[in-house]
């Protein structure tokens, strides 16, 4: 890693890593994460349900939909049960391209990212707001004539305008063949709305990259024209939970997710 990673400034990707129970974070990130949790204690549960949803969705795509390649945009810091780990546990030859334009995330990825010998796991430096550049870079690793699982987890909330966020999704999907899938989830404001909204407002007042909570009906815009897989757009904990899930494993939090197929 580069020498400037531990510079005493909190970083959103490392804070999220901390909430997930990861170790690639510093004291300043843990302090910010704890301060946020004081305003919104369920943030660690949101992070856990988000990661569990990703795990179940990727497993579904590999084992039931036959997907063997993934494009994960705005992936953040590598941590436990990342997309390539889940996909390659189910199919060793799965290929995954991660996309981020954050130098710190990319530096961590170069150090931490490993793949099975049969598969591929690559990081590319590209911006969510430039879908064409993302597709071009992904084509070096993925066969874009074959279906792809497009992962957009907790990234579209960073796009201020809903129309622009929906346009980005449409542009990315337009470059992928029929039979491709979208996996997406983002923060909402319908379950613990006031508490989460207050915490996000404090975050946005101090963070260089803001985040925008959206109503599930707004997130549903990203699924227009797609075949939505049952049970639809639901709180992440309710998307095909394990049959033995109980208690907090089923507790609804303000993050809704869905999986949908491009016809």
C-alpha positions as CSV (number, residue, x, y, z in Angstrom):
1,X,0.0,0.0,0.0
2,X,1.1,3.6,-0.5
3,X,2.4,5.6,2.4
4,X,-0.4,8.1,2.4
5,X,-3.2,5.7,3.2
6,X,-3.0,6.3,7.0
7,X,-3.3,10.1,6.9
8,X,-5.5,10.6,9.9
9,X,-8.6,11.5,7.8
10,X,-11.7,9.3,7.9
11,X,-12.7,7.6,4.7
12,X,-16.2,6.3,3.8
13,X,-15.0,3.0,2.3
14,X,-12.9,2.3,5.4
15,X,-15.8,3.3,7.7
16,X,-18.1,0.9,5.8
17,X,-15.4,-1.8,6.2
18,X,-15.5,-1.2,9.9
19,X,-19.3,-1.5,10.1
20,X,-18.9,-4.8,8.3
21,X,-16.5,-6.1,10.8
22,X,-13.5,-5.8,8.5
23,X,-9.9,-4.9,9.6
24,X,-8.9,-2.5,6.8
25,X,-9.6,0.6,8.7
26,X,-7.9,3.0,11.1
27,X,-8.7,4.5,14.5
28,X,-10.1,7.7,12.8
29,X,-12.5,5.6,10.7
30,X,-13.7,3.6,13.8
31,X,-14.3,6.9,15.7
32,X,-16.4,8.3,12.9
33,X,-18.2,5.0,12.5
34,X,-19.0,4.9,16.2
35,X,-20.2,8.5,16.2
36,X,-22.6,7.7,13.3
37,X,-23.8,4.6,15.2
38,X,-24.7,6.8,18.2
39,X,-27.1,8.7,15.9
40,X,-28.3,5.6,14.1
41,X,-27.4,2.4,16.0
42,X,-28.9,0.2,13.3
43,X,-26.2,1.2,10.7
44,X,-24.1,-2.0,11.6
45,X,-27.3,-4.1,11.0
46,X,-27.8,-2.3,7.7
47,X,-24.3,-3.1,6.6
48,X,-24.6,-6.7,7.7
49,X,-27.9,-7.2,5.9
50,X,-26.5,-5.5,2.8
51,X,-23.6,-7.9,2.7
52,X,-25.8,-10.9,3.4
53,X,-28.1,-9.9,0.5
54,X,-25.1,-9.6,-1.8
55,X,-24.0,-13.0,-0.8
56,X,-27.4,-14.6,-1.4
57,X,-27.9,-12.7,-4.7
58,X,-24.6,-13.7,-6.2
59,X,-25.0,-17.3,-5.1
60,X,-28.4,-17.3,-6.8
61,X,-27.0,-15.9,-10.0
62,X,-24.2,-18.6,-10.1
63,X,-26.2,-21.6,-9.0
64,X,-29.6,-20.9,-10.4
65,X,-29.2,-18.4,-13.2
66,X,-25.9,-19.8,-14.5
67,X,-24.0,-16.5,-14.5
68,X,-20.2,-16.8,-14.5
69,X,-19.1,-13.2,-14.8
70,X,-19.8,-10.2,-12.8
71,X,-19.3,-6.4,-13.1
72,X,-19.3,-4.9,-9.6
73,X,-19.3,-1.1,-9.8
74,X,-18.4,1.1,-6.8
75,X,-17.4,-1.9,-4.8
76,X,-15.6,-0.1,-2.0
77,X,-13.0,-1.8,0.2
78,X,-12.4,-5.6,-0.3
79,X,-13.6,-7.4,2.8
80,X,-15.1,-10.8,3.8
81,X,-17.5,-12.4,1.3
82,X,-16.8,-10.0,-1.5
83,X,-18.4,-10.7,-4.9
84,X,-15.5,-12.8,-6.3
85,X,-15.2,-14.9,-3.1
86,X,-18.9,-15.8,-3.2
87,X,-19.0,-16.4,-6.9
88,X,-15.9,-18.5,-7.0
89,X,-17.0,-20.5,-4.0
90,X,-19.9,-21.7,-6.2
91,X,-18.0,-21.8,-9.5
92,X,-14.3,-21.6,-9.4
93,X,-14.1,-20.3,-13.0
94,X,-16.2,-17.2,-12.3
95,X,-14.7,-13.9,-13.5
96,X,-15.3,-10.6,-11.6
97,X,-14.3,-7.0,-12.5
98,X,-14.5,-4.5,-9.7
99,X,-14.8,-0.8,-10.6
100,X,-13.9,2.1,-8.4
101,X,-12.2,5.5,-8.9
102,X,-10.9,6.0,-5.4
103,X,-7.1,5.7,-5.2
104,X,-7.3,4.5,-1.7
105,X,-9.7,1.7,-2.6
106,X,-7.6,0.7,-5.6
107,X,-4.4,0.6,-3.4
108,X,-6.1,-1.7,-0.9
109,X,-7.4,-3.9,-3.8
110,X,-4.0,-4.4,-5.3
111,X,-2.8,-5.6,-2.0
112,X,-5.7,-7.7,-0.9
113,X,-7.4,-9.1,-4.1
114,X,-6.9,-12.7,-4.9
115,X,-8.7,-15.1,-7.2
116,X,-8.9,-18.8,-7.9
117,X,-6.5,-20.1,-10.5
118,X,-9.5,-21.0,-12.7
119,X,-11.2,-17.6,-12.5
120,X,-10.3,-13.9,-12.7
121,X,-10.7,-11.0,-10.3
122,X,-9.6,-7.6,-11.5
123,X,-10.0,-4.0,-10.4
124,X,-10.2,-1.2,-12.8
125,X,-10.1,2.6,-12.2
126,X,-13.2,4.1,-13.7
127,X,-16.0,6.5,-12.7
128,X,-19.6,5.6,-12.2
129,X,-20.6,8.7,-14.2
130,X,-18.8,7.3,-17.3
131,X,-20.6,4.1,-18.2
132,X,-18.9,3.7,-21.6
133,X,-15.5,3.8,-20.0
134,X,-16.5,1.2,-17.5
135,X,-17.8,-1.1,-20.2
136,X,-14.7,-0.7,-22.2
137,X,-12.4,-1.5,-19.3
138,X,-14.5,-4.5,-18.2
139,X,-14.3,-5.9,-21.7
140,X,-10.6,-6.7,-21.2
141,X,-11.6,-9.4,-18.6
142,X,-15.3,-10.2,-19.3
143,X,-16.9,-11.6,-22.5
144,X,-19.6,-9.0,-23.0
145,X,-21.4,-11.2,-25.6
146,X,-22.3,-13.5,-22.7
147,X,-24.6,-12.6,-19.7
148,X,-23.1,-10.6,-16.9
149,X,-24.2,-9.9,-13.3
150,X,-24.1,-6.2,-12.9
151,X,-23.7,-5.3,-9.2
152,X,-24.6,-1.8,-8.0
153,X,-24.6,-1.9,-4.2
154,X,-24.9,1.3,-2.1
155,X,-23.5,3.3,-5.0
156,X,-26.4,4.9,-6.8
157,X,-27.3,6.8,-3.6
158,X,-24.2,8.8,-4.2
159,X,-25.7,10.2,-7.4
160,X,-27.8,13.3,-6.4
161,X,-30.3,13.2,-9.2
162,X,-32.7,10.2,-9.5
163,X,-32.9,10.8,-13.3
164,X,-29.1,10.7,-13.7
165,X,-28.9,7.6,-11.5
166,X,-31.5,5.8,-13.6
167,X,-29.7,6.8,-16.8
168,X,-26.4,5.4,-15.5
169,X,-28.1,2.0,-14.8
170,X,-29.8,2.1,-18.3
171,X,-26.5,2.9,-20.0
172,X,-24.6,0.1,-18.3
173,X,-27.4,-2.5,-18.9
174,X,-27.7,-1.4,-22.6
175,X,-24.1,-2.6,-23.1
176,X,-24.8,-6.0,-21.6
177,X,-26.5,-8.9,-23.5
178,X,-30.0,-10.3,-22.8
179,X,-29.9,-12.7,-19.9
180,X,-27.7,-10.4,-17.9
181,X,-28.9,-9.5,-14.3
182,X,-28.9,-6.4,-12.1
183,X,-28.3,-6.7,-8.4
184,X,-28.9,-3.4,-6.6
185,X,-29.6,-2.1,-3.1
186,X,-29.5,1.3,-1.5
187,X,-30.5,3.1,1.7
188,X,-34.2,4.1,2.1
189,X,-36.2,6.3,4.5
190,X,-39.3,4.3,5.2
191,X,-38.6,2.1,8.2
192,X,-36.4,4.2,10.5
193,X,-36.7,7.3,8.4
194,X,-36.2,10.1,10.8
195,X,-33.2,8.6,12.7
196,X,-31.4,7.5,9.5
197,X,-32.2,10.8,7.8
198,X,-30.7,12.7,10.7
199,X,-27.5,10.6,10.7
200,X,-27.1,10.9,6.9
201,X,-27.5,14.7,7.2
202,X,-24.7,14.9,9.7
203,X,-22.6,12.6,7.5
204,X,-23.2,14.7,4.4
205,X,-22.3,17.9,6.3
206,X,-18.8,16.5,6.9
207,X,-18.1,14.0,4.1
208,X,-16.7,14.8,0.7
209,X,-19.1,12.4,-1.0
210,X,-22.7,12.8,0.0
211,X,-25.3,10.0,0.2
212,X,-29.0,10.3,-0.7
213,X,-31.6,8.1,0.9
214,X,-34.4,7.2,-1.5
215,X,-37.9,5.8,-1.2
216,X,-38.3,2.3,-2.5
217,X,-40.5,3.6,-5.3
218,X,-37.6,5.7,-6.5
219,X,-35.2,2.7,-6.3
220,X,-37.8,0.8,-8.4
221,X,-36.9,3.2,-11.3
222,X,-33.7,1.3,-11.7
223,X,-35.6,-1.9,-12.5
224,X,-37.7,-0.5,-15.4
225,X,-37.9,-2.8,-18.3
226,X,-36.4,-5.8,-16.4
227,X,-37.9,-9.0,-15.2
228,X,-37.7,-8.7,-11.4
229,X,-36.9,-11.9,-9.6
230,X,-39.2,-12.9,-6.7
231,X,-39.7,-11.6,-4.0
232,X,-39.1,-8.3,-5.8
233,X,-37.8,-5.1,-4.3
234,X,-37.8,-5.7,-0.5
235,X,-35.8,-4.9,2.6
236,X,-32.5,-6.8,2.1
237,X,-33.2,-9.1,5.0
238,X,-36.4,-10.3,3.3
239,X,-34.7,-11.2,0.0
240,X,-34.7,-15.0,0.0
241,X,-33.5,-15.4,3.6
242,X,-32.1,-18.7,4.9
243,X,-34.9,-21.0,6.0
244,X,-33.4,-21.1,9.5
245,X,-33.1,-17.3,9.8
246,X,-34.5,-15.8,13.0
247,X,-34.4,-12.6,15.1
248,X,-32.1,-9.9,13.7
249,X,-31.5,-12.0,10.6
250,X,-35.0,-11.2,9.5
251,X,-35.3,-7.7,11.0
252,X,-36.3,-5.1,8.4
253,X,-33.9,-2.1,8.0
254,X,-33.7,0.8,5.7
255,X,-32.0,-0.8,2.8
256,X,-34.0,-2.3,0.0
257,X,-32.6,-4.6,-2.6
258,X,-33.7,-6.5,-5.8
259,X,-32.4,-8.8,-8.4
260,X,-33.7,-8.4,-12.0
261,X,-33.0,-10.0,-15.4
262,X,-32.6,-8.2,-18.7
263,X,-34.9,-9.8,-21.2
